[in-house]
Amino acid sequence: MGDTGAADVARESLFSAELAAAVAGARRRAVRDGDRQVDTAHLLHTLMESDPEVSRAVDGGSAGQGSAGQSVRLLGYLVQRTIGYGLRWSGTVEDSGSLPVLLACRAPGWSPAAAAAMEGAFARARARGAARAEGTDLLAVLALDHRCRAAEVMRRAGVDTEVLAARLDAS
């Protein structure tokens, strides 16, 4: 997984507290799973566990809207991924094609798709005038990258990633 370098520390100062917790959890999850890199499914799993706004967004927004069971179903799929569902991914590098693989060299310990998702979350935060990226920024980017592992898991859990991304963009 590699050491956290100065670039990682500088990037982490741009995270909300919830996103920082999710990134730290994703790193721990990748190590525990024996994966060489943090991938988008690791990020999604820890986002769902550590950021209540992300769970609310998956469920359709504020309390009383949408399908309250989608976040629970999604967490179930993510747990299955850690106990075997993701074995076909074991030992492979996640590259959704959303950026050149060279970015992975600038973000050691991260799959190219996860590195691109983090960059996308920063860009989304800047576009809305925020100083820090939030978990919902990362969730929106993950939902839009149809070829990443996180989006695949969301779709398998019945989450309409197009609707989710549009809802997050509207908020």
N, C-alpha and C positions, 0 to 999 in steps of 0.2 A: 504494500500500500504506500510505502514511502513516508517520509517525514513531512510535517506541515512546515512549509517554507514561508518566507517573508511575503510572497505574493498571496498565499492562502490567508495569512493573518490580515493583510490589507483588505482582501475581499470580504472577510468575515466581519469587518467593521461596517460593511454595507448591508448586513443582515439584520432583520428584526430579531428580537429575542426568540420568537417561535421558530423562525427559519434557522437561526444558529443552532438551536436544540435539534432540529430535524437533520441538519448537515452532520452534526456530531454523532447523532444516532445512526445515520446512514453509514458513516465510516465504521462505527462499532459493528453494525450488522454485517457489513461486507467482510470484515475481519473474522467475525464469528462464523459466517457461512463459508469461509475459506475462499472467498472470491478475491481476485487480484485487484479488482477495481470497484469503486462505487458505481452502480448503474442507476438508471432512472427508477427502476422498481424499488431499490433500496431507499431512494429519496422519497418516493410516494408513500411507502410503508411508514417511514418515520414521520412524514408530514401528517398522515392520518392519525398517528398516535399522539403527536405533540402539539398540533395546532387546531383548536376547536373551530376556527373560522374555515379551515379547509374542509372539515367534516360537514359543517353547515352548508358550504357551497356545493359539495357533492350531493347532499340531501335536497338541494333545491333552493337554498337561500335561508331566510330567517325561519324561526320556529313556525310550524303550521303550514309551510309551503312544501311542495314537492314530495318526493318519496322518502320518508324518514328512514327506510330500511336500506337505502343504497350504500350509505357509508359502512353499515354493519356488514353487508354482503361483500363490499370491496375489501374490507379488512379480512374477511374470511378467505377470499382469494389470495390476498397477500400472504397470509399465514400458510396457506397451502403451498405457495411458491417457495417458502423457506423450508418446507418439509418434504419437498419432492417435485412439486409442479414445475419448478424452475431448473430441474436437473439438466434439461436439454440445453440450457444456457451455460451450464458449468464449464469453465475453461474457455469460454468464447468472449470476444470483445464486442460489446454493444456499440454498433454504429448504425444509427438510423438514416444516415446519409444527409443529415441536416447541416453538416459542416464538414470541412476537410479533416481528415484524421490527424493532421498536424497539430490541431488544437490540443489533442490528448498529450502531446509532448510538453505543452505549456502548462498542463494540469495533470501532473503525474498522480496516479492513484484514482483517476476518474475515467470512466468510459467516455469516448467522444460525444455520445448523445447526452450524458449527464453534464459534461462540461458545457456543451451548447445550451442545455436547459438552464444552467445557472447564469450564463451570459445573457440569455433571453430574459430571465427574471430581472436582472439588473436593468436591462434596456426597458422593460415594461415599467419598472418602478420610476426610472428617469422620465419616461414619456408621460407619466401621470403626475410628475413634479415631486415625487417622494425622494427622501434622502436614503432610505433603506428599502431593500426588497423584502416583501412579505411572503408568507407561505402561499397565499392565493396568487401571487405573481408567478411563482414556480408552478403551481397547479395549472394555471392557464397555459403556460408554455408546454408543459407535459401533455396536456389534452390536445394541443394543436399538432404535436409531432406524432402523426399516425403510425409511424414505424418504430417508435421507441417501445421498450418493454413496459413502461408504466401505462402507456395508452392501451397496449394490448391487454393488460390485466384489467384496466378500467372497463374496456369493452366486454371482456369475458364476464365481468360482474354485472353487466347490464347498464353501465353508465354510458349515456350518449355523449361522447367527448365533444362533438360539434356544439351541442346545446350547452354543455358545461362551459366551454370556452366563450361562447357568445354571451352567456349570462355573466361570466366574470368580466368580460370586456364592457358590459353595460353598467356594471356597478362601480 
